[in-house]
Amino acid sequence: PDAEELSPEDNMQELRVWGGGVANAQEDTLSRRVDKNASTLQVVVYKPDHTKGGILIRPKYHRGDRRGVQTFPVLTHMSIRLVPSVMPAEFGWRLPALKQLTLLLDLSVRPRWNRYEPGEGRRSIFDDGESYLRTALRTRLDRLVDSGDNGFAARVAA
């Protein structure tokens, strides 16, 4: 592209979203940025405090396509929440070069998408004891091993 067509998000190598909220406009902007920079993104850290609906950025959301898929050929490191347990491929992320998937856990609060039942008080995820964390980890690891078509199984087994 011409120099006038380049914007600050062109050739982006890292995207970090830590804290704050991600709603419609922000999700659209983030979707546009990851989709546009799929060939250059190397690191993604995604841990907002609140989201309206997306617990991971959907690369084609900005086009109105919630199921769209994008390949990120040089993305080697991704950090996402452990809870809720999602896999990047379920949100349209194809990651052939992924070397490290870091799972983040907020120990102090329950995410907005894990709302309490009426009358239930606010508490830490550890109030239920070790079993909650063990179950979350087991669920995520089982999903990693089961998703061999994305190359994860070989890396987990290695």
PADO-942235 format. One record per residue: x, y, z of N, C-alpha, C, O in turn. Coordinates in steps of 0.1 Angstrom, whole numbers, plus 5000, padded with zeros to 4 digits. Example, Ala and Ser with C-alpha at 12.3 -4.5 7.8 and 13.67 -1.06 7.14 Angstrom:
<nodes>
513249435078512349555078513249675078514249675085/512849785071513749895071512950005079513450115080/
</nodes>
This chain:
<nodes>
500849885000500050005000500950135000502050125004/500350234995500950364996501150415010500450365019/502150505012502450545026501250615032500950605044/500350685024499150745029498150645034497350675043/498150525028497150425032497550345045496750285051/498850355049499250285061498650355073498650475075/498250275083497750325095498550265106499250165104/498350315119499150255130498950105132499850045137/497850055128497649915130498149825119498149705121/498749885109499349795098500649735103501449805110/500849615100502049545104502249525119503349525124/501049515126501049505141501649365144501149265138/502549355153503149235157502549175171502649055173/502049275179501549235192500249305195500049415191/499349225201498049285206497849245220497949125223/497749345229497549315243496249385248496149505247/495349305253494149365259494149305274493949185276/494349395283494449355297493549445305493749555307/492449385310491449465319490549545310490549535298/489649615317488649695309487549615303487449495306/486749675295485649615289485749615274486349705268/485149505268485149495253483649465250483149365252/483049575244481649555239481649565224482649545217/480449605218480349595204481349675196482049615187/481449805198482449885191483849835193484649835183/484249805205485549765207485849625201486949605196/484849535202485049405195485149425180485949345174/484449515174484549535160485949585157486549545147/486449685164487749745162488849635164489749625155/488749555174489749455176489749345165490749295161/488549315161488349215151488949265138489749195131/488749385134489349445122490849445123491549415113/491349475135492849485136493449345135494449335128/492849245142493549115141493349055127494248985122/492249075121492049025107492949095097493649025089/493149225098493949305089495449265091496249275082/495849235103497249205107497549055109498549025116/496748965104496848825106498248775101498848685107/498748835091500048785086501248835094502348785092/501048935103502248985110502048965126503048975133/500948935131500748915145501548795150501448685144/502348825160503148715166502748685181502848575185/502148785188501748765202500348825204500148945200/499548755210498248805214497948775229498048655233/497648875237497248855251495848915252495649035249/494948835256493548875256492848845269492548725272/492748945279492148915292491449045296491849115306/490349075289489549185294488749145307488549025309/488349245315487549215327486149175323485549095329/485549245313484149225309484049225294484749295287/483249135289482849135275481349135273480649075282/480849185262479449175260479049035255477948985259/479848975247479448845242480648755238480548635238/481748825234482848745229483948725240484548825245/484248605243485348575253486648565246487648555253/486648575233487848575225487448655212486348645207/488348735207488048815195487748715183488448625181/486748755176486448675164486948755152486548865149/487948695145488648765134487748825123488148935118/486648765120485748815110484548885115483648915107/484448915128483248985134483049115127481849155126/484049185124483849325118483149315104482649415100/483049195098482349175086480949125088480249095079/480649105101479349045105479348895104478248835105/480548835104480648695103481248635116482448645118/480448585124480848535137481548395136482248355145/481448335125482048195123483248205113483748095110/483548325109484648335099486048285105486248285117/486848245096488148185100489248265094489148315083/490348275102491548345097492748265102492748215113/493748255093495048195096496048295101496148405094/496748275111497748365117499048285116499448215125/499748295104500848215101502148235110502948145111/502248345117503448375125503148395139504048435147/501948375143501548395157502048275165501648155163/502948305174503648195182503248195197503348085203/502648305202502348305216500948365218500648475213/500148295225498748345228498448325243498748225248/497948425249497548415263496048455264495548555260/495248355269493748375271493348325284494148255291/492148355288491548305301491448155301491148085291/491748095313491447955315489947935316489447835311/489248025323487848015325487148135319487548255322/486148125310485647995306486547925296487347995289/486447795295487347715286486947725272485847675268/487747795264487447805249488747765242489847785248/488647725230489847705222489847805211488847835205/491047855207491047955197490447915184489747995177/490547785180489947745168488447755168487847775157/487847745179486347765180485947905177484747935175/486848005178486548145175487148185162487348305159/487548095153488048125140489548155139490048205129/490348115149491748135149492448005145492347905151/493148015134494047905129495447945132495948045127/496147855140497447895145498547795142498947725151/498947785130499947675126501247695133502047595134/501647815137502947835143502947845158504047875164/501847825164501647845179502647755186502747635185/503447825195504447745203504047755218504347665226/503347855222502947865236501547925238501248035233/500747855245499447895249499447915264499447815271/499348035268499348065283497848085287497148165281/497448015298496148025303496148115316496948085325/495348215315495348315326494148295335493048255330/494348305348493248285358493248405367494248435374/492048475368491848585377491348525390490248475391/492148535400491848475413490948555422490348505431/490748685418489948765427488448785424487648805433/488048765412486648795408486148685399486948625392/484948675398484248585388484048675376483548785377/484348625364484048705352482648725350481748655355/482248835343480948875341480048765335478848755337/480648685326479948585319479548465328478748375324/480148465340479748355350478948425361479348435372/477748465357476848535366476348445377476248315375/476048495388475548415400474048405398473348475392/473548295404472148275405471548375415472248425424/470248415413469648505423469948465437469748345441/470348555446470548525460471948475463472248465475/472748445453474048385455475048505457474948605449/475848495467476848605469478048605461478348495455/478748715460480048725452481048645460481148655472/481848565453482948495459484048465449483948485437/485148415454486248375446486048235440485248155446/486748205429486548075423487147965433486747855431/487948005442488547905451487647875463487947795471/486447945464485547915475485047775474484647715484/485047725462484547585460485647485462485447365460/486747535466487847445469488747415456488447475445/489647335458490547295447489947235435490447245424/488747165437488147095426487747185414487847135403/487347305417487047395406488147415397488047405385/489347455403490547475395490947355387491347355376/490947235394491347115388490447075377490947035366/489147095378488147075367488447165356488447115344/488647295358488947385347490147345340490147345327/491247315347492447275340492247145332492747135321/491647045338491446915331490546935319490846885308/489547025319488747045308489547115297489447065285/490347205300491147275290492147175284492347175272/492847105292493847015287493246905278493746865268/492046855283491346755274491046805261491146745251/490646935260490246995248491547015239491447005227/492647055245493847065238494246935231494646935219/494246825239494646695234493646655223494146595213/492346675225491346635215491446715202490746675192/492146825202492046915190493346895181493946985177/493646765179494846735171494846785157495946805151/493746815151493746865138494347005137494647055126/494547075148495147205148496647195152497247295153/497147075154498547065158498747065173499947055177/497747095181497947105195498346975202499246975210/497746865197498046735204499446695204500046655214/500146715193501546685192502346765202503346715208/502046895203502746985212502546955226503446955235/501346915230500946885244501646755248502146745259/501746655239502346525241503846535242504446455249/504446625235505846635234506546675247507746695248/
</nodes>
